[in-house]
Amino acid sequence: MAREKTRQAKAESTPPTKIKKSESALENPSGPKLSKAVQSKAILEPVETKAERRRQSQATAVKAKAAPRVEEDKRADAVRECLRRPSTGDFASPVTNPASEKEKKNCDSPAELPEDHETDSTDSEEYHKREVAARVKREAHARYMRFSRSLTSPRTPPEVQRAGRAAFRNVPMLQVLQEQWTACSGEETTVDHVTTSLFEAADKDEGAADPGEPVALFGHYDDVASGIFCWEGHAADQKSNRSSSDAIVGDRGQAIHNIKVPVKDEKAARGISFEIFPIIHPHEVLSYLWDHVGLRVSPEEVAKYWQHARQFNQQWATLASASDRHIPIGLHGDAARLWTQVRFEKVIAIHLNVCHFRPRSIRHSRFLLFSCPYEKLYKNRTLNQVFRRITWSLEAAFDGMNPQTGVGGKALSLHDQKRSQQPLTRCGARFALCELRGDWEWHVFLWRPRASWQSNVICFRCPCLAKGPDTSKLYYNSGDDCSWESEEFTLQEFVVHRLKETNLCPLLNLRMFQHPSLLRWCTMHTLNLGMVFSANGGSLILLTEELQYFGPGNFKDQLERAYKHFVAFCRSHRIKQSQPPFLPKMVKKKTGEMLLTAKAYNGRVIVMWLTHCLLDAVRRFPEHEILLMTSVAMNLV
């Protein structure tokens, strides 16, 4: 108690702390101003609790429920308007009045009907009919929407999708297509197969409907509850209990196949193992291009192609058993270098092309068949296994029929047996391999010839030599005593004298391979990266050192002025190029050769520029014979 009295006395004796009173910023506007956040009205109001905010949100929800549903009413009117359209259901059913449906919703009994509404039996029957008609239209519209989705579904095969697109441009065809679909949409839950005649574009390039060719299509409901309709001829319908005797139109089966090939494996005991790679069969690619893409080649151009080849005694054409109606196709093989962020890679690829199909972008005419890393190739054994499969497919394309047996006489799969001995295309097209293209590296790797440009046996098609006592056999001898021009090898001589005895390429078994002239060399490597180097180098030396066409000085200064002249020529003619400045090492090689090395495209541009310079130099030096002959030769390149 004594302590408490002492504390109270001390507190009473201590004077209170004086606080300086200042006017509020709201009471004295001329005083110091507060920030906008502090001056806001929300800061001055009392803070709401969570319970108050919950009550306000509940009140807002009640008001929203009580408010008129404008958006839903508009949506309901739009649906009713869509149901009244004649293209969504029964064209013969009467149109339902939306006002009657609103009256039905608002009136539960005849006593609550408006005064002007008659309640006799006649009106009730009409009302019932309108209600039934509206329900029928809604069901018809729902069926039509399911039908439309089935045409654009990814589970639908391409030929049915194409028929559906053509149907929307042809109303009768659309009705036939929908009748087939409706026949499968009954109340039965079991799978129901139907067959209906449809008009499909078989010989039209643009995929338009052709009323003259009926094609049978099949369909069934895969899941009646979900309303998903499955068209036959697709992988998704494998769950259906389809009989094996059903005809399938447009079913291509598996597009990408697998092939087991030997590859290089350093970890294996023998340095070889087997891997599986994807491959596409050429005859299936051609069937797809003709029947589904709509690719066509003029028969007149094909006949002219064969007549021209046989008129000029092309041995690969005159000895072949192909007719003038066989469509020429080609195979091209090459390797490509790829630079990635991790490492450098090299990949080989085999492409198929149709010789008479040349779109604006040439890459759209090349169809990849097979590819694999270059480092995995085990000699030529890997590609021999691939070409064994390709040879089997090309033979089927030559006959225009689906294969009867598998590779090496093996049995076909159940799916391929259904298409066995059936026409490859609807128009009965047949195809013949007329070109085996590739650069020198590709042909050497594939055929392993004994001839080489670095050896004395320099040619694989004739017995010419690089050197020797017999001058009539020398490859550069084109005089009257030349004998190698008339001694071109036949197919048998080519195999015996120029190829090795074992592990021959299976392409030799093709019926179209009757002469080694079927092998075609890459024109870019032969001309642009070969002969053009020599022609450009010799012409540039003639203009600079002998004629001093670009002015006096040493060779380096002349090349600098020549490059400026070349750039000005390209700009004036609006020619794009990526040629770097000319340097002496680009023209004069250590071996003594005069070769102006450049990229393939730039080399052709340099030919045009040098031809222009040579013709201008002829006017300055009309008596220079070498200049005259060089200008004529460069003009022919």
C-alpha positions in Angstrom: 0.0 0.0 0.0 2.8 2.4 0.8 4.4 1.7 -2.6 1.1 2.5 -4.4 0.7 5.8 -2.5 4.2 6.8 -3.4 3.6 6.1 -7.1 0.4 8.1 -7.2 2.0 11.0 -5.5 4.9 11.0 -8.0 2.5 10.8 -10.9 0.5 13.8 -9.6 3.6 15.9 -9.0 4.9 15.2 -12.7 3.5 17.9 -15.1 1.7 16.6 -18.2 3.5 16.6 -21.6 2.6 19.6 -23.7 1.7 18.8 -27.4 1.7 21.5 -30.0 -1.7 21.7 -31.6 -1.8 22.2 -35.4 -4.7 22.8 -37.7 -5.9 20.0 -39.9 -5.3 20.2 -43.6 -9.0 19.8 -44.2 -9.8 22.7 -41.9 -7.1 25.0 -43.2 -6.9 24.6 -47.0 -4.0 27.1 -47.1 -1.9 24.8 -44.9 0.2 21.9 -45.9 -1.6 19.6 -48.4 -1.9 15.9 -47.9 -1.3 13.3 -50.6 -4.2 12.3 -52.9 -4.4 8.8 -51.3 -4.9 10.4 -47.9 -7.4 13.0 -49.2 -9.5 10.3 -50.8 -12.9 9.7 -49.4 -12.3 6.0 -48.9 -9.5 6.6 -46.4 -11.8 8.8 -44.3 -14.6 6.2 -44.2 -14.6 3.5 -41.5 -13.0 0.2 -42.5 -15.4 -2.5 -43.4 -15.2 -5.9 -41.7 -15.3 -9.3 -43.5 -18.8 -9.9 -42.3 -20.0 -6.6 -43.8 -18.4 -7.4 -47.1 -20.0 -10.9 -47.1 -23.4 -9.4 -46.5 -22.9 -6.9 -49.3 -21.8 -9.6 -51.8 -24.9 -11.7 -50.9 -27.1 -8.7 -51.4 -25.5 -8.1 -54.8 -26.1 -11.8 -55.8 -29.8 -11.5 -54.8 -30.2 -8.3 -56.9 -28.5 -10.1 -59.9 -31.0 -13.0 -59.6 -33.9 -10.6 -59.4 -32.7 -8.6 -62.5 -34.1 -9.5 -65.9 -32.0 -12.0 -67.9 -31.5 -9.9 -71.0 -28.6 -11.9 -72.4 -30.2 -15.3 -71.8 -33.4 -14.1 -73.4 -31.5 -12.9 -76.4 -29.7 -16.2 -76.6 -32.9 -18.1 -76.4 -34.4 -16.0 -79.2 -31.4 -16.6 -81.4 -31.7 -20.4 -80.8 -35.4 -20.3 -81.7 -34.6 -18.2 -84.8 -32.0 -20.8 -85.8 -34.5 -23.6 -85.4 -36.9 -21.8 -87.7 -34.4 -21.9 -90.6 -35.4 -24.4 -93.3 -31.8 -25.8 -93.6 -31.6 -27.2 -90.1 -34.2 -29.8 -90.1 -37.5 -30.8 -91.6 -38.3 -28.5 -94.5 -42.0 -29.4 -94.5 -42.7 -28.7 -90.8 -44.5 -25.5 -89.8 -42.8 -22.6 -88.1 -43.3 -22.2 -84.4 -44.2 -18.8 -83.0 -41.9 -17.7 -80.2 -44.7 -15.8 -78.5 -46.6 -19.0 -78.0 -43.7 -20.5 -76.2 -43.4 -17.5 -73.9 -47.1 -17.7 -73.2 -46.7 -21.4 -72.4 -43.9 -20.7 -69.9 -45.9 -17.9 -68.2 -49.2 -19.8 -68.2 -49.5 -23.0 -66.2 -53.2 -23.7 -66.6 -56.0 -22.6 -68.9 -57.4 -20.3 -66.2 -54.2 -18.3 -66.3 -54.2 -17.8 -70.1 -54.7 -14.2 -71.5 -58.2 -13.1 -72.2 -57.7 -13.1 -76.0 -56.4 -16.7 -75.9 -59.0 -19.3 -76.9 -59.1 -22.5 -74.9 -61.1 -24.7 -77.2 -60.0 -28.1 -78.3 -59.0 -26.8 -81.8 -56.5 -24.4 -80.4 -55.0 -27.0 -78.0 -54.4 -29.4 -80.9 -52.7 -26.6 -83.0 -50.6 -25.7 -80.0 -49.6 -29.4 -79.5 -48.7 -29.6 -83.2 -46.5 -26.5 -83.0 -44.8 -27.9 -79.9 -44.1 -31.2 -81.6 -42.8 -29.4 -84.7 -40.4 -27.3 -82.6 -39.1 -30.4 -80.9 -38.5 -32.1 -84.2 -36.6 -29.1 -85.5 -34.5 -29.0 -82.4 -33.6 -32.7 -82.8 -33.0 -32.2 -86.5 -30.7 -29.3 -85.8 -28.8 -31.3 -83.2 -28.4 -34.2 -85.7 -27.2 -31.8 -88.4 -24.6 -30.3 -86.1 -23.3 -33.8 -85.2 -23.3 -34.6 -88.9 -21.2 -31.5 -89.6 -18.7 -32.3 -86.9 -18.3 -35.8 -88.2 -17.2 -34.4 -91.6 -14.4 -32.3 -90.0 -13.4 -34.7 -87.3 -9.7 -35.8 -87.3 -11.0 -39.4 -87.1 -12.7 -39.0 -90.5 -10.6 -40.3 -93.5 -9.5 -37.7 -96.1 -11.7 -38.9 -98.9 -14.9 -38.4 -96.8 -13.7 -34.9 -95.7 -13.1 -34.0 -99.3 -16.6 -35.3 -100.2 -18.0 -33.2 -97.4 -16.2 -30.1 -98.7 -17.5 -30.7 -102.2 -21.0 -31.4 -100.8 -21.4 -27.9 -99.4 -20.9 -26.6 -102.9 -23.5 -29.1 -104.2 -26.8 -29.2 -102.3 -28.1 -32.5 -103.7 -24.8 -34.2 -102.8 -25.1 -32.8 -99.3 -28.6 -34.3 -98.9 -27.3 -37.7 -100.1 -24.4 -37.5 -97.7 -26.7 -36.5 -94.8 -29.2 -39.3 -95.7 -26.4 -41.8 -95.3 -25.4 -40.3 -92.0 -29.0 -40.2 -90.8 -29.6 -43.8 -91.7 -26.9 -44.7 -89.1 -28.3 -42.4 -86.4 -31.4 -44.4 -85.5 -32.4 -45.4 -82.1 -30.6 -48.7 -82.2 -27.4 -48.8 -80.1 -25.7 -51.5 -82.1 -23.3 -50.7 -84.9 -25.2 -50.3 -88.1 -23.4 -50.5 -91.5 -24.9 -48.8 -94.5 -23.8 -48.3 -98.0 -24.8 -45.2 -100.0 -23.8 -44.0 -103.5 -22.0 -40.7 -103.3 -20.5 -38.5 -105.9 -16.8 -38.0 -105.4 -14.1 -36.2 -107.4 -12.0 -39.0 -109.0 -10.5 -37.3 -112.0 -10.8 -33.6 -111.1 -7.7 -31.8 -110.1 -9.4 -29.3 -107.8 -11.4 -32.0 -105.9 -14.8 -30.8 -107.3 -17.7 -33.1 -107.3 -18.2 -35.3 -110.4 -21.8 -36.5 -110.7 -20.8 -39.3 -113.0 -18.8 -41.5 -110.7 -20.5 -43.2 -107.7 -18.3 -44.3 -104.8 -19.5 -46.5 -101.9 -18.7 -45.2 -98.4 -19.4 -46.9 -95.2 -20.1 -45.5 -91.7 -21.2 -46.5 -88.2 -21.8 -45.0 -84.8 -18.8 -45.7 -82.6 -20.4 -44.2 -79.5 -24.1 -43.5 -79.8 -24.3 -41.9 -76.4 -21.7 -39.2 -77.4 -23.1 -38.9 -80.9 -19.7 -39.5 -82.6 -20.1 -40.9 -86.0 -17.1 -42.9 -87.4 -16.6 -43.2 -91.1 -15.2 -46.5 -92.4 -11.7 -46.8 -93.8 -10.0 -45.2 -90.8 -8.0 -46.5 -87.9 -10.6 -45.4 -85.4 -13.1 -47.9 -86.7 -11.0 -50.9 -85.8 -13.2 -51.3 -82.7 -16.2 -52.1 -84.9 -17.2 -55.7 -85.9 -16.7 -55.2 -89.6 -16.9 -58.3 -91.8 -13.8 -59.0 -94.0 -15.9 -59.0 -97.1 -16.8 -55.3 -96.8 -15.3 -53.3 -99.6 -13.2 -50.4 -98.5 -12.7 -47.4 -100.7 -9.9 -44.9 -99.9 -8.3 -46.9 -97.1 -4.6 -46.5 -97.6 -3.7 -48.4 -94.4 -0.4 -47.6 -92.6 1.3 -44.7 -94.3 4.8 -45.1 -92.7 6.3 -48.5 -92.4 9.4 -49.8 -90.6 12.5 -51.4 -92.0 15.3 -53.2 -90.1 18.7 -52.4 -91.6 22.3 -53.1 -90.6 24.1 -50.1 -89.1 27.6 -49.4 -87.9 28.1 -50.2 -84.2 31.6 -49.9 -82.7 30.5 -51.4 -79.4 29.3 -54.6 -81.1 31.6 -57.6 -81.5 31.5 -57.6 -85.3 31.1 -53.8 -85.6 27.6 -54.1 -86.9 24.1 -54.2 -85.4 20.5 -53.8 -86.6 18.2 -50.8 -86.1 14.7 -50.0 -87.2 14.0 -46.9 -89.3 10.8 -45.5 -90.9 10.3 -45.8 -94.6 7.5 -44.8 -97.0 6.8 -47.0 -100.1 6.9 -45.2 -103.4 3.8 -46.9 -104.8 1.7 -45.7 -101.8 3.0 -42.2 -102.3 2.0 -42.2 -105.9 -1.4 -43.6 -105.1 -2.0 -40.9 -102.5 -0.9 -38.1 -105.0 -3.2 -39.3 -107.7 -6.3 -40.3 -105.8 -6.3 -37.9 -102.8 -4.2 -34.9 -103.8 -5.5 -34.9 -107.3 -2.1 -34.7 -109.1 -2.4 -35.1 -112.9 0.1 -35.3 -115.7 -0.8 -34.6 -119.3 -0.8 -37.8 -121.4 0.3 -35.9 -124.4 3.4 -34.6 -122.5 4.2 -38.2 -121.4 3.9 -39.6 -124.9 6.1 -36.8 -126.2 8.7 -37.5 -123.5 9.1 -41.1 -124.6 9.0 -40.4 -128.3 11.8 -37.8 -127.9 14.0 -40.2 -125.9 13.6 -43.0 -128.4 14.0 -40.7 -131.4 17.5 -39.8 -130.2 18.4 -43.4 -129.4 18.5 -43.1 -125.6 19.5 -46.7 -124.7 17.7 -46.6 -121.3 14.4 -45.8 -123.2 14.8 -47.9 -126.3 15.7 -51.1 -124.4 13.0 -50.6 -121.7 9.6 -52.3 -121.9 7.7 -49.2 -120.8 4.9 -47.9 -123.0 4.2 -44.3 -124.0 1.6 -44.1 -121.2 4.0 -44.9 -118.3 4.5 -41.7 -116.2 8.2 -41.0 -115.7 9.4 -40.8 -112.1 12.8 -40.4 -110.6 14.9 -41.2 -107.5 17.4 -38.8 -106.0 19.9 -39.6 -103.2 22.2 -37.2 -101.5 23.8 -36.3 -98.1 23.2 -33.0 -96.2 25.2 -31.4 -93.5 23.4 -30.1 -90.4 24.9 -27.8 -87.8 23.2 -28.0 -84.3 24.1 -26.4 -81.0 25.6 -29.6 -79.8 27.5 -31.1 -82.8 27.8 -31.4 -86.5 25.7 -34.0 -88.2 25.5 -35.5 -91.7 22.3 -37.2 -92.9 21.5 -39.1 -96.1 18.1 -39.0 -97.7 16.3 -40.7 -100.6 13.6 -38.7 -102.4 11.0 -39.5 -105.0 9.7 -37.1 -107.7 7.4 -37.1 -110.7 9.4 -35.8 -113.7 6.6 -33.8 -115.3 5.4 -32.2 -112.0 7.4 -29.0 -111.6 5.7 -26.5 -109.2 6.9 -23.0 -108.6 8.8 -24.1 -105.6 10.7 -27.2 -106.6 10.9 -28.5 -103.0 7.2 -29.2 -103.2 7.9 -31.9 -105.8 10.3 -33.9 -103.7 8.8 -36.6 -101.5 11.1 -38.1 -98.8 11.2 -41.9 -98.7 14.0 -42.7 -96.3 16.7 -40.9 -94.2 19.2 -41.9 -91.6 22.5 -40.5 -90.1 25.5 -40.9 -92.3 27.6 -42.1 -89.5 25.4 -45.2 -89.1 25.9 -46.4 -92.7 27.7 -49.7 -92.8 29.4 -49.6 -96.2 26.7 -50.1 -98.8 24.9 -52.8 -96.9 22.5 -50.4 -95.2 21.3 -48.8 -98.4 21.1 -52.2 -100.1 18.5 -53.3 -97.7 16.5 -50.0 -98.2 16.7 -50.3 -102.0 15.6 -53.9 -101.8 12.3 -52.6 -100.4 12.1 -49.7 -102.8 12.7 -52.0 -105.8 9.8 -54.1 -104.7 7.6 -51.0 -104.5 8.7 -49.6 -107.9 7.9 -52.9 -109.6 4.3 -52.6 -108.3 4.1 -49.0 -109.5 5.3 -50.1 -113.0 2.4 -52.6 -113.2 0.0 -50.0 -111.8 -1.3 -52.7 -109.3 -0.9 -53.2 -105.6 1.7 -55.9 -104.7 0.5 -59.5 -104.6 3.3 -60.6 -102.3 5.7 -59.0 -99.9 9.4 -58.3 -100.2 11.2 -61.5 -101.3 8.0 -63.4 -101.8 6.9 -63.1 -98.2 3.2 -63.1 -97.2 1.4 -59.7 -97.1 -0.4 -58.5 -94.0 -4.2 -58.9 -93.7 -4.8 -55.3 -94.6 -2.5 -55.5 -97.7 -4.1 -58.7 -98.8 -7.4 -56.9 -99.2 -5.8 -54.5 -101.7 -3.7 -57.1 -103.5 -4.0 -57.0 -107.3 -6.2 -54.0 -107.1 -5.5 -50.9 -109.3 -3.0 -48.6 -107.7 -5.0 -45.5 -108.8 -8.6 -45.0 -109.9 -7.5 -43.8 -113.3 -5.2 -46.9 -113.8 -2.0 -44.9 -114.0 1.3 -46.7 -114.3 4.8 -45.4 -113.5 8.3 -46.1 -114.7 11.6 -45.1 -113.1 13.5 -43.0 -115.7 16.1 -41.3 -113.5 18.6 -42.4 -110.8 20.1 -39.1 -109.8 22.9 -38.2 -107.4 26.4 -36.6 -107.3 29.6 -38.5 -107.7 29.9 -39.2 -104.0 26.5 -40.8 -103.9 27.0 -43.0 -106.9 30.4 -44.2 -105.7 29.0 -45.1 -102.3 26.0 -46.9 -103.8 27.6 -48.7 -106.8 31.2 -49.0 -105.7 32.6 -48.7 -109.3 36.1 -49.6 -110.1 36.6 -46.5 -112.3 37.6 -43.2 -110.7 38.7 -39.8 -112.0 41.9 -40.3 -110.0 42.8 -43.7 -111.6 43.8 -44.7 -115.0 40.4 -46.3 -115.6 38.5 -43.1 -115.6 35.0 -43.9 -117.0 32.4 -46.3 -115.8 30.4 -46.4 -119.1 33.2 -47.0 -121.6 36.8 -48.3 -121.8 38.5 -45.0 -122.1 41.8 -44.4 -120.2 43.5 -41.4 -118.6 46.9 -42.4 -120.0 48.5 -45.2 -122.0 50.3 -46.1 -125.2 47.0 -46.6 -127.1 46.0 -43.1 -128.0 42.6 -44.2 -129.4 41.5 -45.0 -125.8 42.5 -41.6 -124.2 39.5 -39.7 -122.9 40.7 -36.4 -124.3 41.1 -37.8 -127.8 38.0 -36.8 -129.9 39.5 -37.1 -133.3 38.9 -39.5 -136.1 41.1 -42.3 -134.5 38.9 -42.2 -131.3 37.6 -45.7 -130.5 36.0 -45.3 -127.0 33.0 -43.4 -128.3 31.7 -46.4 -130.2 32.4 -48.9 -127.4 29.9 -47.9 -124.7 29.2 -50.6 -122.2 25.9 -52.6 -122.2 24.3 -53.5 -118.8 26.1 -56.8 -118.7 29.5 -55.3 -119.5 28.9 -52.5 -117.0 28.3 -55.1 -114.3 31.2 -57.3 -115.3 33.9 -54.7 -116.0 33.0 -51.8 -113.7 31.3 -53.2 -110.6 32.5 -55.4 -107.8 31.4 -59.1 -107.7 29.5 -59.0 -104.3 26.9 -56.9 -102.6 25.5 -55.3 -105.8 22.7 -52.7 -105.5 19.2 -54.3 -105.7 18.2 -51.6 -108.2 19.8 -53.7 -110.9 16.7 -56.0 -110.7 14.4 -53.2 -111.9 12.7 -53.9 -115.3 13.6 -50.3 -116.2 17.3 -50.7 -115.5 18.4 -52.0 -119.0 21.4 -49.7 -119.5 23.9 -47.7 -117.3 22.7 -44.5 -118.9 19.8 -44.6 -116.4 22.3 -43.2 -113.9 22.2 -39.4 -114.1 24.8 -37.1 -112.7 24.1 -34.0 -110.7 24.3 -31.1 -113.2 25.1 -28.7 -110.4 28.3 -30.6 -109.5 29.1 -31.4 -113.1 28.6 -28.0 -114.6 28.4 -25.2 -112.0 31.0 -26.8 -109.7 33.1 -28.3 -112.5 33.3 -27.0 -116.0 32.2 -23.5 -115.0 35.2 -23.1 -112.7 37.6 -23.7 -115.6 35.6 -21.5 -118.0 35.4 -18.6 -115.6 39.1 -18.9 -114.5 40.4 -19.0 -118.1 38.2 -16.1 -119.2 39.2 -13.9 -116.3 42.9 -14.5 -116.8 42.5 -13.6 -120.5 40.8 -10.3 -119.7 43.1 -9.2 -116.9 46.7 -10.3 -117.7 46.6 -10.4 -121.5 44.1 -7.7 -122.5 44.2 -5.6 -119.3 40.4 -5.0 -119.8 40.1 -3.7 -116.2 43.1 -1.4 -116.4 46.9 -1.8 -115.8 48.5 -2.9 -112.6 49.3 -6.1 -110.8 47.0 -9.1 -110.7 45.6 -8.2 -107.3 44.6 -4.6 -108.3 43.0 -5.8 -111.5 40.9 -8.3 -109.5 39.7 -5.5 -107.2 38.6 -3.4 -110.2 37.1 -6.5 -111.8 35.0 -7.2 -108.6 33.7 -3.6 -108.6 32.8 -4.0 -112.3 31.0 -7.3 -111.4 29.0 -5.7 -108.6 28.0 -2.8 -110.8 26.9 -5.2 -113.5 24.7 -7.2 -111.1 23.1 -4.0 -109.7 22.3 -2.6 -113.2 20.6 -5.9 -114.2 19.0 -6.4 -110.7 20.7 -9.8 -110.2 21.1 -11.0 -106.6 24.4 -12.6 -105.7 26.6 -13.3 -102.7 30.0 -13.5 -104.3 32.9 -12.3 -102.1 35.7 -10.1 -103.5 38.0 -11.8 -106.1 41.3 -12.9 -104.7 44.4 -14.3 -106.5 44.1 -17.6 -104.6 40.6 -18.0 -105.9 41.9 -18.1 -109.5 45.4 -19.4 -109.5 45.8 -22.7 -107.7 48.9 -24.3 -106.3 48.7 -27.0 -108.9 49.0 -24.5 -111.7 45.3 -24.7 -112.7 43.2 -21.5 -113.5 39.9 -22.1 -111.7 37.7 -19.3 -110.4 36.0 -21.2 -107.5 32.6 -19.9 -106.4 29.2 -21.2 -105.2 27.0 -22.9 -107.7 24.6 -20.0 -108.2 27.3 -17.4 -108.1 29.3 -19.3 -110.7 26.3 -18.9 -113.2 26.1 -15.2 -112.5 29.9 -14.8 -113.1 29.4 -16.6 -116.5 26.8 -13.9 -117.5 29.1 -11.1 -116.4 32.2 -12.5 -118.2 30.2 -13.1 -121.4 29.2 -9.5 -121.3 32.8 -8.4 -120.8 34.1 -10.7 -123.6 31.6 -9.4 -126.1 32.6 -5.8 -125.2 36.3 -6.7 -125.6 35.7 -8.2 -129.0 34.6 -4.8 -130.2 37.9 -3.3 -128.9 40.1 -6.2 -130.2 38.3 -7.6 -133.3 41.4 -9.4 -134.6 42.1 -11.4 -131.4 41.3 -15.0 -132.4 41.5 -16.5 -128.9 39.2 -13.8 -127.6 36.7 -14.4 -130.4 36.6 -18.2 -129.7 36.4 -17.6 -125.9 33.5 -15.2 -126.3 31.6 -17.7 -128.5 32.2 -20.6 -126.1 31.2 -18.6 -123.0 28.0 -17.5 -124.7 27.1 -21.2 -125.1 27.7 -22.1 -121.5 
